[in-house]
Amino acid sequence: MNVYNNELLGILSFQEVLFKIKRTTLSNIMIVLPIIFHRKSLNYLANKRTNIISFQDLLLTKPELLVSLNKRYYNFLPSSINCTSLCIENDIAELMDGELIFKKKIIAADAISELGKRAIKIQSAAINIATLISDEPHNVYDLCGVRL
């Protein structure tokens, strides 16, 4: 991971995705950063014309985005855990019964543009990523090819 992919963008990613779906399993939130911190995936999911239904849909239409997801998952797992902890500590979310539940935004919508173009893309992609991780964890991990 380099400065380009940092905890601030990770927290923003979790905040925006959780804001859209309100709650998700702890295991599913761990898939967010490997997707968002992959430039091609972020560009595709942030595109206004992209309308994702599920990981199965993504696998059929853009399989190249999921090819290295297992490796990315493990590369970003420490950052995902850090961002989850920071979201809990800063009251963005709370952990209850293995689920991360949205509480409030700490990065205001009007401040996102000040964080740069990448932050704006993350905000745009959040709805598609929220849709992707709304499935059951075993389905998400199977379709993503993540080996636990």
mmCIF file of the C-alpha atoms, coordinates in Angstrom:
data_MODEL
# 
_entry.id   MODEL 
# 
loop_
_atom_site.group_PDB 
_atom_site.id 
_atom_site.type_symbol 
_atom_site.label_atom_id 
_atom_site.label_alt_id 
_atom_site.label_comp_id 
_atom_site.label_asym_id 
_atom_site.label_entity_id 
_atom_site.label_seq_id 
_atom_site.pdbx_PDB_ins_code 
_atom_site.Cartn_x 
_atom_site.Cartn_y 
_atom_site.Cartn_z 
_atom_site.occupancy 
_atom_site.B_iso_or_equiv 
_atom_site.pdbx_formal_charge 
_atom_site.auth_seq_id 
_atom_site.auth_comp_id 
_atom_site.auth_asym_id 
_atom_site.auth_atom_id 
_atom_site.pdbx_PDB_model_num 
ATOM 1   C CA . MET A 1 1   ? 0.000   0.000   0.000   1.00 0.00 ? 1   MET A CA 1 
ATOM 2   C CA . ASN A 1 2   ? 1.248   3.489   -0.757  1.00 0.00 ? 2   ASN A CA 1 
ATOM 3   C CA . VAL A 1 3   ? 0.191   6.999   0.231   1.00 0.00 ? 3   VAL A CA 1 
ATOM 4   C CA . TYR A 1 4   ? -2.337  6.914   -2.593  1.00 0.00 ? 4   TYR A CA 1 
ATOM 5   C CA . ASN A 1 5   ? -4.319  4.319   -0.613  1.00 0.00 ? 5   ASN A CA 1 
ATOM 6   C CA . ASN A 1 6   ? -4.472  5.542   2.960   1.00 0.00 ? 6   ASN A CA 1 
ATOM 7   C CA . GLU A 1 7   ? -6.643  5.248   6.039   1.00 0.00 ? 7   GLU A CA 1 
ATOM 8   C CA . LEU A 1 8   ? -8.438  8.538   5.385   1.00 0.00 ? 8   LEU A CA 1 
ATOM 9   C CA . LEU A 1 9   ? -9.674  7.234   2.027   1.00 0.00 ? 9   LEU A CA 1 
ATOM 10  C CA . GLY A 1 10  ? -10.463 3.915   3.692   1.00 0.00 ? 10  GLY A CA 1 
ATOM 11  C CA . ILE A 1 11  ? -12.569 5.600   6.365   1.00 0.00 ? 11  ILE A CA 1 
ATOM 12  C CA . LEU A 1 12  ? -14.297 7.661   3.686   1.00 0.00 ? 12  LEU A CA 1 
ATOM 13  C CA . SER A 1 13  ? -14.981 4.456   1.738   1.00 0.00 ? 13  SER A CA 1 
ATOM 14  C CA . PHE A 1 14  ? -16.504 2.696   4.734   1.00 0.00 ? 14  PHE A CA 1 
ATOM 15  C CA . GLN A 1 15  ? -18.511 5.788   5.690   1.00 0.00 ? 15  GLN A CA 1 
ATOM 16  C CA . GLU A 1 16  ? -20.009 6.208   2.226   1.00 0.00 ? 16  GLU A CA 1 
ATOM 17  C CA . VAL A 1 17  ? -20.799 2.506   1.751   1.00 0.00 ? 17  VAL A CA 1 
ATOM 18  C CA . LEU A 1 18  ? -22.323 2.167   5.219   1.00 0.00 ? 18  LEU A CA 1 
ATOM 19  C CA . PHE A 1 19  ? -24.334 5.346   4.674   1.00 0.00 ? 19  PHE A CA 1 
ATOM 20  C CA . LYS A 1 20  ? -25.920 3.659   1.628   1.00 0.00 ? 20  LYS A CA 1 
ATOM 21  C CA . ILE A 1 21  ? -26.709 0.260   3.183   1.00 0.00 ? 21  ILE A CA 1 
ATOM 22  C CA . LYS A 1 22  ? -26.923 1.211   6.889   1.00 0.00 ? 22  LYS A CA 1 
ATOM 23  C CA . ARG A 1 23  ? -25.470 -2.135  8.053   1.00 0.00 ? 23  ARG A CA 1 
ATOM 24  C CA . THR A 1 24  ? -23.345 -4.996  6.818   1.00 0.00 ? 24  THR A CA 1 
ATOM 25  C CA . THR A 1 25  ? -21.461 -7.935  8.206   1.00 0.00 ? 25  THR A CA 1 
ATOM 26  C CA . LEU A 1 26  ? -17.944 -7.396  9.416   1.00 0.00 ? 26  LEU A CA 1 
ATOM 27  C CA . SER A 1 27  ? -16.718 -9.941  6.883   1.00 0.00 ? 27  SER A CA 1 
ATOM 28  C CA . ASN A 1 28  ? -18.370 -8.126  3.957   1.00 0.00 ? 28  ASN A CA 1 
ATOM 29  C CA . ILE A 1 29  ? -16.890 -4.728  4.872   1.00 0.00 ? 29  ILE A CA 1 
ATOM 30  C CA . MET A 1 30  ? -13.436 -6.308  4.500   1.00 0.00 ? 30  MET A CA 1 
ATOM 31  C CA . ILE A 1 31  ? -14.072 -6.620  0.728   1.00 0.00 ? 31  ILE A CA 1 
ATOM 32  C CA . VAL A 1 32  ? -14.577 -2.856  0.268   1.00 0.00 ? 32  VAL A CA 1 
ATOM 33  C CA . LEU A 1 33  ? -10.970 -1.635  0.261   1.00 0.00 ? 33  LEU A CA 1 
ATOM 34  C CA . PRO A 1 34  ? -9.638  -4.303  -2.125  1.00 0.00 ? 34  PRO A CA 1 
ATOM 35  C CA . ILE A 1 35  ? -12.266 -3.094  -4.589  1.00 0.00 ? 35  ILE A CA 1 
ATOM 36  C CA . ILE A 1 36  ? -11.981 0.652   -4.011  1.00 0.00 ? 36  ILE A CA 1 
ATOM 37  C CA . PHE A 1 37  ? -8.188  0.686   -3.897  1.00 0.00 ? 37  PHE A CA 1 
ATOM 38  C CA . HIS A 1 38  ? -8.055  -1.064  -7.294  1.00 0.00 ? 38  HIS A CA 1 
ATOM 39  C CA . ARG A 1 39  ? -8.003  1.737   -9.864  1.00 0.00 ? 39  ARG A CA 1 
ATOM 40  C CA . LYS A 1 40  ? -9.838  -0.133  -12.636 1.00 0.00 ? 40  LYS A CA 1 
ATOM 41  C CA . SER A 1 41  ? -12.568 -1.329  -10.267 1.00 0.00 ? 41  SER A CA 1 
ATOM 42  C CA . LEU A 1 42  ? -13.037 2.131   -8.784  1.00 0.00 ? 42  LEU A CA 1 
ATOM 43  C CA . ASN A 1 43  ? -13.208 3.771   -12.221 1.00 0.00 ? 43  ASN A CA 1 
ATOM 44  C CA . TYR A 1 44  ? -15.789 1.249   -13.418 1.00 0.00 ? 44  TYR A CA 1 
ATOM 45  C CA . LEU A 1 45  ? -17.963 1.366   -10.282 1.00 0.00 ? 45  LEU A CA 1 
ATOM 46  C CA . ALA A 1 46  ? -17.826 5.179   -10.070 1.00 0.00 ? 46  ALA A CA 1 
ATOM 47  C CA . ASN A 1 47  ? -19.063 5.588   -13.637 1.00 0.00 ? 47  ASN A CA 1 
ATOM 48  C CA . LYS A 1 48  ? -22.596 7.000   -13.645 1.00 0.00 ? 48  LYS A CA 1 
ATOM 49  C CA . ARG A 1 49  ? -23.638 4.514   -16.346 1.00 0.00 ? 49  ARG A CA 1 
ATOM 50  C CA . THR A 1 50  ? -22.575 1.516   -14.250 1.00 0.00 ? 50  THR A CA 1 
ATOM 51  C CA . ASN A 1 51  ? -25.475 -0.178  -12.495 1.00 0.00 ? 51  ASN A CA 1 
ATOM 52  C CA . ILE A 1 52  ? -24.374 -3.274  -10.603 1.00 0.00 ? 52  ILE A CA 1 
ATOM 53  C CA . ILE A 1 53  ? -26.870 -5.843  -9.365  1.00 0.00 ? 53  ILE A CA 1 
ATOM 54  C CA . SER A 1 54  ? -24.542 -8.348  -7.673  1.00 0.00 ? 54  SER A CA 1 
ATOM 55  C CA . PHE A 1 55  ? -21.062 -9.862  -7.667  1.00 0.00 ? 55  PHE A CA 1 
ATOM 56  C CA . GLN A 1 56  ? -22.417 -12.494 -10.032 1.00 0.00 ? 56  GLN A CA 1 
ATOM 57  C CA . ASP A 1 57  ? -23.393 -9.716  -12.439 1.00 0.00 ? 57  ASP A CA 1 
ATOM 58  C CA . LEU A 1 58  ? -19.924 -8.162  -12.088 1.00 0.00 ? 58  LEU A CA 1 
ATOM 59  C CA . LEU A 1 59  ? -18.287 -11.552 -12.625 1.00 0.00 ? 59  LEU A CA 1 
ATOM 60  C CA . LEU A 1 60  ? -20.200 -12.008 -15.881 1.00 0.00 ? 60  LEU A CA 1 
ATOM 61  C CA . THR A 1 61  ? -19.731 -8.474  -17.232 1.00 0.00 ? 61  THR A CA 1 
ATOM 62  C CA . LYS A 1 62  ? -16.262 -7.505  -15.938 1.00 0.00 ? 62  LYS A CA 1 
ATOM 63  C CA . PRO A 1 63  ? -14.425 -10.645 -14.727 1.00 0.00 ? 63  PRO A CA 1 
ATOM 64  C CA . GLU A 1 64  ? -11.062 -8.880  -15.028 1.00 0.00 ? 64  GLU A CA 1 
ATOM 65  C CA . LEU A 1 65  ? -11.973 -6.753  -12.010 1.00 0.00 ? 65  LEU A CA 1 
ATOM 66  C CA . LEU A 1 66  ? -12.190 -9.820  -9.778  1.00 0.00 ? 66  LEU A CA 1 
ATOM 67  C CA . VAL A 1 67  ? -9.169  -11.768 -11.042 1.00 0.00 ? 67  VAL A CA 1 
ATOM 68  C CA . SER A 1 68  ? -6.692  -10.619 -8.375  1.00 0.00 ? 68  SER A CA 1 
ATOM 69  C CA . LEU A 1 69  ? -9.208  -9.948  -5.607  1.00 0.00 ? 69  LEU A CA 1 
ATOM 70  C CA . ASN A 1 70  ? -7.900  -12.756 -3.379  1.00 0.00 ? 70  ASN A CA 1 
ATOM 71  C CA . LYS A 1 71  ? -4.412  -11.223 -3.362  1.00 0.00 ? 71  LYS A CA 1 
ATOM 72  C CA . ARG A 1 72  ? -5.772  -7.690  -2.890  1.00 0.00 ? 72  ARG A CA 1 
ATOM 73  C CA . TYR A 1 73  ? -7.974  -8.895  -0.037  1.00 0.00 ? 73  TYR A CA 1 
ATOM 74  C CA . TYR A 1 74  ? -4.966  -10.117 1.945   1.00 0.00 ? 74  TYR A CA 1 
ATOM 75  C CA . ASN A 1 75  ? -2.831  -7.096  1.007   1.00 0.00 ? 75  ASN A CA 1 
ATOM 76  C CA . PHE A 1 76  ? -5.476  -4.688  2.330   1.00 0.00 ? 76  PHE A CA 1 
ATOM 77  C CA . LEU A 1 77  ? -6.697  -6.744  5.291   1.00 0.00 ? 77  LEU A CA 1 
ATOM 78  C CA . PRO A 1 78  ? -4.580  -4.816  7.853   1.00 0.00 ? 78  PRO A CA 1 
ATOM 79  C CA . SER A 1 79  ? -5.863  -1.498  6.458   1.00 0.00 ? 79  SER A CA 1 
ATOM 80  C CA . SER A 1 80  ? -9.430  -2.811  6.429   1.00 0.00 ? 80  SER A CA 1 
ATOM 81  C CA . ILE A 1 81  ? -9.122  -3.774  10.094  1.00 0.00 ? 81  ILE A CA 1 
ATOM 82  C CA . ASN A 1 82  ? -7.569  -0.382  10.956  1.00 0.00 ? 82  ASN A CA 1 
ATOM 83  C CA . CYS A 1 83  ? -10.305 1.505   9.092   1.00 0.00 ? 83  CYS A CA 1 
ATOM 84  C CA . THR A 1 84  ? -13.003 -0.542  10.788  1.00 0.00 ? 84  THR A CA 1 
ATOM 85  C CA . SER A 1 85  ? -11.498 0.265   14.187  1.00 0.00 ? 85  SER A CA 1 
ATOM 86  C CA . LEU A 1 86  ? -11.206 3.951   13.305  1.00 0.00 ? 86  LEU A CA 1 
ATOM 87  C CA . CYS A 1 87  ? -14.831 4.038   12.135  1.00 0.00 ? 87  CYS A CA 1 
ATOM 88  C CA . ILE A 1 88  ? -15.943 2.559   15.444  1.00 0.00 ? 88  ILE A CA 1 
ATOM 89  C CA . GLU A 1 89  ? -13.704 4.864   17.512  1.00 0.00 ? 89  GLU A CA 1 
ATOM 90  C CA . ASN A 1 90  ? -14.970 7.939   15.645  1.00 0.00 ? 90  ASN A CA 1 
ATOM 91  C CA . ASP A 1 91  ? -18.670 6.984   15.858  1.00 0.00 ? 91  ASP A CA 1 
ATOM 92  C CA . ILE A 1 92  ? -19.145 6.464   12.130  1.00 0.00 ? 92  ILE A CA 1 
ATOM 93  C CA . ALA A 1 93  ? -20.318 2.963   12.939  1.00 0.00 ? 93  ALA A CA 1 
ATOM 94  C CA . GLU A 1 94  ? -20.852 0.604   15.811  1.00 0.00 ? 94  GLU A CA 1 
ATOM 95  C CA . LEU A 1 95  ? -20.170 -3.103  15.958  1.00 0.00 ? 95  LEU A CA 1 
ATOM 96  C CA . MET A 1 96  ? -23.106 -5.180  17.109  1.00 0.00 ? 96  MET A CA 1 
ATOM 97  C CA . ASP A 1 97  ? -23.461 -8.960  16.772  1.00 0.00 ? 97  ASP A CA 1 
ATOM 98  C CA . GLY A 1 98  ? -20.866 -9.187  13.990  1.00 0.00 ? 98  GLY A CA 1 
ATOM 99  C CA . GLU A 1 99  ? -22.411 -6.342  11.985  1.00 0.00 ? 99  GLU A CA 1 
ATOM 100 C CA . LEU A 1 100 ? -21.145 -2.861  11.359  1.00 0.00 ? 100 LEU A CA 1 
ATOM 101 C CA . ILE A 1 101 ? -24.048 -0.435  11.751  1.00 0.00 ? 101 ILE A CA 1 
ATOM 102 C CA . PHE A 1 102 ? -23.920 3.106   10.374  1.00 0.00 ? 102 PHE A CA 1 
ATOM 103 C CA . LYS A 1 103 ? -24.231 5.898   12.947  1.00 0.00 ? 103 LYS A CA 1 
ATOM 104 C CA . LYS A 1 104 ? -23.121 9.175   11.369  1.00 0.00 ? 104 LYS A CA 1 
ATOM 105 C CA . LYS A 1 105 ? -20.866 10.792  8.807   1.00 0.00 ? 105 LYS A CA 1 
ATOM 106 C CA . ILE A 1 106 ? -17.795 12.592  10.065  1.00 0.00 ? 106 ILE A CA 1 
ATOM 107 C CA . ILE A 1 107 ? -16.581 13.619  6.606   1.00 0.00 ? 107 ILE A CA 1 
ATOM 108 C CA . ALA A 1 108 ? -19.209 15.981  5.265   1.00 0.00 ? 108 ALA A CA 1 
ATOM 109 C CA . ALA A 1 109 ? -20.338 15.707  1.642   1.00 0.00 ? 109 ALA A CA 1 
ATOM 110 C CA . ASP A 1 110 ? -19.085 19.205  0.818   1.00 0.00 ? 110 ASP A CA 1 
ATOM 111 C CA . ALA A 1 111 ? -15.620 18.371  2.229   1.00 0.00 ? 111 ALA A CA 1 
ATOM 112 C CA . ILE A 1 112 ? -15.161 15.327  0.002   1.00 0.00 ? 112 ILE A CA 1 
ATOM 113 C CA . SER A 1 113 ? -14.253 17.415  -3.044  1.00 0.00 ? 113 SER A CA 1 
ATOM 114 C CA . GLU A 1 114 ? -11.440 18.980  -1.009  1.00 0.00 ? 114 GLU A CA 1 
ATOM 115 C CA . LEU A 1 115 ? -9.924  15.513  -0.555  1.00 0.00 ? 115 LEU A CA 1 
ATOM 116 C CA . GLY A 1 116 ? -9.428  15.195  -4.301  1.00 0.00 ? 116 GLY A CA 1 
ATOM 117 C CA . LYS A 1 117 ? -10.745 13.455  -7.396  1.00 0.00 ? 117 LYS A CA 1 
ATOM 118 C CA . ARG A 1 118 ? -10.219 10.008  -5.933  1.00 0.00 ? 118 ARG A CA 1 
ATOM 119 C CA . ALA A 1 119 ? -12.453 10.821  -2.970  1.00 0.00 ? 119 ALA A CA 1 
ATOM 120 C CA . ILE A 1 120 ? -15.171 12.002  -5.350  1.00 0.00 ? 120 ILE A CA 1 
ATOM 121 C CA . LYS A 1 121 ? -14.900 8.711   -7.254  1.00 0.00 ? 121 LYS A CA 1 
ATOM 122 C CA . ILE A 1 122 ? -15.171 6.780   -3.992  1.00 0.00 ? 122 ILE A CA 1 
ATOM 123 C CA . GLN A 1 123 ? -18.345 8.667   -3.145  1.00 0.00 ? 123 GLN A CA 1 
ATOM 124 C CA . SER A 1 124 ? -19.766 7.923   -6.615  1.00 0.00 ? 124 SER A CA 1 
ATOM 125 C CA . ALA A 1 125 ? -18.869 4.216   -6.424  1.00 0.00 ? 125 ALA A CA 1 
ATOM 126 C CA . ALA A 1 126 ? -20.365 3.745   -2.942  1.00 0.00 ? 126 ALA A CA 1 
ATOM 127 C CA . ILE A 1 127 ? -23.851 2.839   -4.170  1.00 0.00 ? 127 ILE A CA 1 
ATOM 128 C CA . ASN A 1 128 ? -22.524 0.085   -6.458  1.00 0.00 ? 128 ASN A CA 1 
ATOM 129 C CA . ILE A 1 129 ? -20.213 -1.268  -3.774  1.00 0.00 ? 129 ILE A CA 1 
ATOM 130 C CA . ALA A 1 130 ? -23.037 -1.205  -1.232  1.00 0.00 ? 130 ALA A CA 1 
ATOM 131 C CA . THR A 1 131 ? -25.093 -3.298  -3.642  1.00 0.00 ? 131 THR A CA 1 
ATOM 132 C CA . LEU A 1 132 ? -22.218 -5.743  -4.096  1.00 0.00 ? 132 LEU A CA 1 
ATOM 133 C CA . ILE A 1 133 ? -21.670 -6.359  -0.388  1.00 0.00 ? 133 ILE A CA 1 
ATOM 134 C CA . SER A 1 134 ? -25.361 -6.621  0.514   1.00 0.00 ? 134 SER A CA 1 
ATOM 135 C CA . ASP A 1 135 ? -25.331 -10.357 -0.260  1.00 0.00 ? 135 ASP A CA 1 
ATOM 136 C CA . GLU A 1 136 ? -24.584 -13.124 2.245   1.00 0.00 ? 136 GLU A CA 1 
ATOM 137 C CA . PRO A 1 137 ? -20.861 -13.327 3.142   1.00 0.00 ? 137 PRO A CA 1 
ATOM 138 C CA . HIS A 1 138 ? -20.411 -16.865 1.816   1.00 0.00 ? 138 HIS A CA 1 
ATOM 139 C CA . ASN A 1 139 ? -21.803 -15.766 -1.567  1.00 0.00 ? 139 ASN A CA 1 
ATOM 140 C CA . VAL A 1 140 ? -19.642 -12.645 -1.652  1.00 0.00 ? 140 VAL A CA 1 
ATOM 141 C CA . TYR A 1 141 ? -16.459 -14.532 -0.830  1.00 0.00 ? 141 TYR A CA 1 
ATOM 142 C CA . ASP A 1 142 ? -17.219 -17.425 -3.214  1.00 0.00 ? 142 ASP A CA 1 
ATOM 143 C CA . LEU A 1 143 ? -17.988 -15.129 -6.146  1.00 0.00 ? 143 LEU A CA 1 
ATOM 144 C CA . CYS A 1 144 ? -14.947 -12.948 -5.412  1.00 0.00 ? 144 CYS A CA 1 
ATOM 145 C CA . GLY A 1 145 ? -12.670 -15.962 -5.274  1.00 0.00 ? 145 GLY A CA 1 
ATOM 146 C CA . VAL A 1 146 ? -11.341 -15.050 -1.825  1.00 0.00 ? 146 VAL A CA 1 
ATOM 147 C CA . ARG A 1 147 ? -9.876  -18.079 -0.109  1.00 0.00 ? 147 ARG A CA 1 
ATOM 148 C CA . LEU A 1 148 ? -10.159 -18.025 3.658   1.00 0.00 ? 148 LEU A CA 1 
# 
